[in-house]
């Protein structure tokens, strides 16, 4: 195992996808998305694949993370993957933590963006339709990628 990686545990080392999922109530009840066998039904019975295709073709996918953050996540992935041969169980645990950390970071980014917009509304400032359109576009791009995976 790579000793360098062991010494430098990331701040999300204890974070798991299970903990992230348990942080809030199930989304299926809020969104109308429910699992059906091996497929997912969205809204009024449209397929997730169809929704993803429509969203993906609608626009170019903008980067979700800064180049520096993406590089850091990739480097951590490479380290985890390299450790699989020596310690497969630990590698899977670390991969889960890394995925949970990436999901948490994305959630923080969207929450920060929304907080900024809500702050403007709370101050009575008007938010331009263009700002709202760009925010919705980022949500749509991210959502489309989630459904296309």
ABEGO torsion letter per residue (X at the ends): XBAAAAABBBAAAABBAAAAAAABBBAAAAAGBBBBEABBBBEAGBBAAAAAAAAAAABBBBBABBAAAAAAAAAAAAAAAAAAAABAAAAAAAAAAAAAAAAAAAAAAAAAAAAAAAAAAAAGBBBBAAAAAAAAAAAAAAAAAAAAX
